Amino acid sequence: MVSILQTLSGAFQGLLASFENNKKYFRADVLAGITVALALVPEAIAFAFVAGVTPLMSLQTAIIMALVAAVFTGRAGMISSSTAAIAVVLAPLIAQHGNEYLFACVLLMGVLQVLCGVLRLGKFTRIIPYPVVLGFLNGLAILIFSSQFELFKVGGSYLPVFDFGIMLGFVGLTMLIIQFFPRITKAVPSALVGIGAITLVAVLLDMQGVYHLQTVADFAGGLVVGELPRFHIPEFVWSLENLKIIFPYAVVASLAGLTEATLTLRVLDEMTGTRGKMNKEYFAQGLGNLVVGMFGGMGGDAMVGQSIINTQSGGRTRLSGITAGLGLLFFLLFAARVVSAIPLASLVGLMFMVVISTFKWETFKYKGKLPTSDIVVVLLTSIATIVFDLATAVVIGVIVSALVFAWQKGTHIEVRTCTNKRGEKIYKINGVLFFGSSLEFKNAFDVEGDPDSVIIDLKYGKIMDTSSIEAINSVVERYQAAGKKVLVTRAAESCRALLKNAKELTVIDSCDKYDPTS
């Protein structure tokens, strides 16, 4: 409880400090937030179709997540909203059990994420290696790129060739504006200028009866209108039977959300040269989903693409995320016609620019310069991101990286031998002894050919796990069966603790002070 109160207090203090100390970013943050809000509209609507909920529910979720997460965030500039990752995970639950089970699941998801923040589990993100991040970003870029072509469809079918070409032309024009407008001035985000310019051209063409570009209204099936989110306690019976239904979904969704938050934070850290607070972000994501669950939303998490847009547009403080949430709310309530008139081509152009900046093009330069195992991890993570989802891809990448590491370390243990003045055979262990290297360790001993007294010197070796203790014990037992004595010596303090704890289960004889070389 104290940790939660401290986090809440720190968030409000940080928010006030953000406004006081970063007034120079005010203009850039507001404009960046507006740009993000415009880009969020079609994405939120698209995620609604993925999850099987109404566009209004997805938009309201985006508003709440953007506001709550921005206030309590551990990484200024990060944008949260309804997302594809959460939509995909929860879609089966919605289809089978309905919205009330969804709301309860989102509440539980929020609780799990808050606990991850309070318990400071963010420290475990260090196990995500850089090749996995590379693969994640490349896969994400490909996913964003391919998903944009859904906006080239009408009624489930692609536009005719002529219309497809026209839309593609406006996509290219938007990209050119975004790319080159900063050479004129950086006072206004080029993405906002690109969207505004293409919207103006599209409206003029439509008014003159020349051509009608597909708009947000066409995609949503009408004007994007809505209402304020309403407080709603899920009509859900919190029984053990029902918990068995929603708990697996809540766990997977929370892990998916935290995985995206983790990688988004790391990407923004790299872009800005600053460091975010992982545990604080976990808390913010969880609190956002708790509020979403109490207002009848579909759940959400951090968005890599929109966070990149925000940062590239000049968003540097919490204000940009708050502006994005308030801007989205304003568009929903008061500017439905303006938002509905935005051409899809301008939003596709914006997202294509995100793809270009998200994809790590230097990956192609790494061939022949990085270990083959790292290249395999990058490719595998990229493919898994496309085939499965972001969270699953990261888990696969981490597991493969861990297995590769275990294999490499397992083949790098060095066992050297010598004989001292007393005629004792000394086995000097250099390296890490664990499950991956235990077999090679056991095969290094010559029980039949060794003298009656053998020393295992661990001065430069390290015992890591139960497998390593079992390996040493197995070697000792083999020597004892041959009537010979084995002494383990000069182990590090942490290794001695492992040996001491396992003393009753083994026949290992150790002596810390015995110097076999004297």
N, C-alpha and C positions, 0 to 999 in steps of 0.2 A: 504494500500500500504506500509506504514511504517512497519507494522508487517511482511509482506512478505519479505521485504528487510532485516529486522533484522534477520529473520529466515534463509535466504540465506547466509547472512554474518556469522551468527553463525555456520552454517553447514560447511562452508569452513574453518573457524577458528578451529572448532572441528576436522575436517579431518586432518589439519596440526598438531594440538596438538596430535592427535591419533598416527601419524607416529613418532613424536618427543619423546613422553613420553612412548611409548609402544614398543620400539625396541626389548625388550626381548621377546615379543610375535610374532615377525616377522615370524620366521620359522614355529611356530605352526599355525599361521593364514593362511599362504600360503598353507600349507599342508591340513589344514581343508577346505579351499576354494576349493582346487582341488578335495578333496573327495566329497564335496557337488556338484560340477559341474558334476562329473561322475554320481552321483545319480539322478541329475536333468534331464538328457537326456531322459531316458525311461518314466519318469513321465510327462515331457512336451509333449512327443509324445502321451502318453495315453490321456492327457487332450485335445489334438487337436481332437481326435476322439470323445470325449464327446461333445465338442462344435460344431463340424461339420466344422472345418477349417483345413488347411493343417498343417502337422507337422512343416514345416518351419516357419509358422506364430507363432505357439506356442513357438518354440525354440527362435525366435527373441524376443518375448514378455518376455520370461524368462531372456534373456540377459539384456534387457533394465531395467526391474523391479529390477533385482539383482544389477545392477550398480547404478541406480538413487537412489533407496531406501537406499542402503548401504552408499552413500555419505551423504544423508540428514537425515539418521535414528536417531531416539531418543532412540534406544536400540542397542548398539553395539553387534554384533553376530547374529542379526536377518537376516533371509534370505527371500527374496521376489521373486516371480516368477509367471508364469501362474499357475492357481490353479483349482482344481475341483469345488470349490464353485462358482467361477465366471463363469466357463465353463457351469455349470448346469443352472445358472440364465440366461445367455445370449444365450444359444442354441436355444430357440424358436424364438428369434429376428432374429438370423442369418438364421434360416430355412425359416422364412416368408418374410424377407425383404433384406437379403443379407449382404455382408461385409461392404458396405459403411454406412449403418445404424449402424452396429456394431462399426465402427471407431468413428462415431459421438457420439454414446452412451458412449463409453469409455472416450472420451474427456469430456463429461458432468459429467460422474462419477468422473473423476479426479478433476473437478472444485468443486463438492460437497464435496469431501474429503479434498481438500485444505481449503475450507471454514470452515469445522469442526475443522481443526487444528488452523486456524487463530482466530476463535471465541472461542477457548479453550474449546471445548465441551468434552474433555477427562475427565473432572471432574465428569461427569455423570457415568463413568464406575464403580464408587464406589458402585453403586446399584447392581452390579453383586455379589451375595453371594458365599461363598466358596463351598457349595454343588453343585451349578451350574457349577463351574469350575471343580469339581471332575467328575460330570456327563459328561461334555464336553470332558474331557481328556479320560475317559473310552470309551465313544462313538467313539471318534476319533481313539483310539487304535484299536477298533473292526473294524472300517471302513478301516483303513490302512491294517489290517490283511486280511480282506476279499477281498479287492481290489487286493492284490498281486496274487490271484489265477487266475486272468485274464491272467497273464504271463505264466500260465501253459497250455494255450490253443493254438491251431493251427487251423486256419480257423474256429474259433467259437466253436470248440469242444476240450474237454480236451485231453491231451496227453494219449497214451496207458498206461496201468498200469506199464509196465516195464520202459518206458521213464519217466513217472511221478515219479516213485520211484528213478530213477537215479538223476533226477533234485532235488528231495527232499533231497537226500543224499548230493549233492553239496551245497544246502541251509544250511544244518546242519553243513557241514565243514566250510563254510564261517562264520557261527555264532560262531563256536568254536575258529576260528582264531581271530575274533573280540573280543571275551571274554577273551582269555588267552594270546594273544600276548603282551598286556601291562605288563605282568609279566617279559617278556624278556627285553623290552625297551619301553619307552614312547616317544622316539625321533620322531617316525613316527606314525601317526594315524592308529590304528589297522584296522579301516574300509578300509582305502586305501590299506593296506597290504592284507587284505582279498580279496578285489576286484582284486588286481594285481595278487595274487597267483592263484586264481581260473581261471582268464583269461589265465594265462600262461599254466596251466594244460589243459584247454579246447583247446587252440591252438595246443598244442603238441598232444593231443588225435585226433584232427581233421586232423593234418598233417600226422599222422601215419595211418589214416583210421580206427581207433579203434571205435570212437564214436563222434557224432556231438551234442554238447549241444546247446540248443536254445540261440541265441544271440540277441543283440539290433537290428542288421540288419534284423534278421528274424521277429522280432516284428514290425519294421518300414516298412517292405516290400522292403528292399533294403538298400544300403549305406546311412548313414545320412550325406547328403551333403547340403550345403546352401550358402548363400551370406549375405553380410552386410545389415542390415535394411536400407530401403530407405525412405527419407522424403516424406510424402504423405498427402495432404490436402483432407479430406473426400469429395467426390462428393455427397454432401448432401444439400438439400434445407432447410435452417433453418426457416421453416414456423411453424405457430402455430399447424397446422394439423400434421406435422411430429414430432414436439416436444411432442405432445400428445402420439405418438407411443413410442418414445425412453425414455421419462422422467420416467415412472414407472420402466422400466428396470434399468435405471441409479440409481434410488433411492435404489432399492432392492440390486443391485450389490454393491453400495457404502457401504450400511449398512452391507452386508455380509463380504465385505473386511475389514471394520473397526472392526467388531466383531472378526474376526480371528486375526487381528493385536493386538487388545486389549488382547485377551487371550494368544496369543503367547508371548507378552511382559510380561504378568504376570507369565507365566511358566518360562521364562528365568530369570526373577527377582528372582524367588524362587530357581532356579538352581544355580545361581551365587552369590546370596546374595547381589545383587546391585539393584539399582532402575532406570528404564528407564523413558523417558519423553514421555508421551502419546500424547500430542498435537503435539509435534515435529514429532512423528511417523505418525500421521494422515496426516500431511503436506507432509511428505516424500512419503507416499503411494499415495496421490493425485497427487503429482508432477510426480511420476513414471507413473501413468496412463495417465496423460496429454501427456507425451512424447510418451508413447506407442500408444495413439490415433493418434498422428501426424506422426507415422512411420508405421501405418497399422497393429497394434497388436490387440490381443483379450482381453486385460485387465488382471490384476493379483492382488495379495495381498500377505501378509506374509504367510509363510508356517511353521506350527508348527513342523511337522516331520523333515524337512530339517534344521530348526533352532536348533532343539535338536541335530541332527547329528553334526552340525557345532560346537555347544558348547561342546559336548562330545569329539569331535576330537581336541579340544584345541583352537577353534576360540573365541577370546575375544575382538577384535577391529573391526572397519569398514573394515580393510584390508581383513578380511576373506570373507566378502560379496562381496567386489570389486573383489577379486581373483576368487570367484565363477563365477561372471559374465564374467570376462575376460577369465577364463578357459573354460567356456561354449562356448564363441565366438571362442577361439582357436580350440577347438575340432570340432566345426562346420565347420571352414574354412580350417584347416590344418591337423587335426588328425581324419578325418572321419573314416578311416579304423580301427584305434585303438579303437575308441569308439564303432564302429559297431561290433567289435569282442568281446566285453564284454559279458560274459554269463549272461542271465537273472537271473540265480540261485544265482549269487553273489549279485546282487542288491536286490533280494527278501530276502536273508539272512540278508543284511544290514537293510532292512525295518522291518524285524521281530525283530531285536534287538531294533529298535526304538519302536516297539509295546510293548516290554517287559518293557522298561524304561518309556514309556508314560502312560501305564495303572497304575492306582493307586491301587496296590494290597492291601493296608491297608484298602480299602473300606470294605473288607470282615470282618475285625476286628471291624468295627464300629457297627455291628449289636448288638443291645441291649445296646450300650454305647452312641449312639446319639439319639436325638429325632426322633420319627417315621416320622415326617414331613420332616426332613432333608434327611432321607434315601429315602423317596418317591421322593423328588426333584432330588436326585442323579440318581435314576433309571429312572425317567421320562425324564430327560435331556439326559441320555445315549441312551434311546430308540428313542427319537426324533432326536438325532444326526444321528442315523442309518437310520431311516425311512424317514426323511425330509432332512435337511441340517444343517450345523453348526450354521448359524445365526438364523434360525428358532428355533433350539433347545435351544439356549441361551435365546431368547425372551420368549419361553414357560417356561423355568426354572425360569426366573426372575418374570414373571407374577404369577406363582404358588407360589413362595416364598413370593411375596408381599401379595397375598391373605391369605396365611397361617399366615403371620405376622399380617395382619389386623384382622383375626379371633382371634388370640391369645391375641392381645392387646385389642380387643373389649370385651373379657371376663375377663380382668384383671383390669377393672376400679373399684375402691372401693369407696363406698358412706357410710360415717358414720354420725350418727345424735346425737345431744345433744341439751339441752335447756339452754340458759344463764339466768342470773339474771333478765333480763327484760321480761322473758317469751317468747323470740323469739326462734323459732325452727331453728337450724343451721344444714345445710347439708354440711359436709366437703368432698370435692371431692379430691380423691387421684388417679392420673393416667392421661392418655391422653384421651381427649374427641375428637373423630373424627367420621367419618361415620360408622366405625365398632362398636363403643361403644355407639353411640347416643341412640339406643333403650333401652339398659340396663340402661342408665342414666335416661331416661324419666320414666321408670318403677319403679325407686327407690323412687319416691315422693308420699306421702299420702296427697293429696289435701283436702279430706274431713275431715281427722282426725287432720290436722295441725292447729295451732293457726292462728290468723289474720296476724301475721308478721313472715315472713320466710326469712332466710339468706342463700344464696348459697356462700360458702367460697371456693375460688379457689387458696388459698395459696399454696397448694400442687397439684393442678390440672393444666392442660394445654389445651387451646383451639387450635385446629389445622386447622379447615376448616369451610366451609359454613354449613355443616351438623351439626357441633357442635353448631354453633350459632342458627341454626333453632331449635335444640333440647332444648336449653335454652329458646328461645323465646316461644316455644310451652308450656313449663312448666309454664312460667310466665303468658301466656294467660289463662291457666287453673286456676291458682290461682286468677287472676283478675276476671274471670267469676264467681268465688265463693266469690267475694268481699274481697279478701285477697291481701296483699301487699308482693312483693318479691324484695329483694335487692341483687345484685351480688357484691361481694367485694373481695379485696385482690388478684386481678388477676395480673399476670406478665405483664411486659411492652408490650411484643409482643401480648399478649392476649387482653390487653386494646386497642391496635391499631386496632385489628380485630373488637372489639365491637364498637369502635368509628366510623369506616368506615361503619358499618352496622346499625348505630343508627337510620337513617331515615326509615329503612325498618323493624325495630323491636320495641317492647314495653319494651325492657329490661332497667331497671334502675340500674345503677352501681355507686359505690362509692369506690374509691381506698383506702381512708384513714380510712374508718370505720372498727374498730376492734370489731367483734361480740363477742369475748370472754371477753372483758373488762367489 
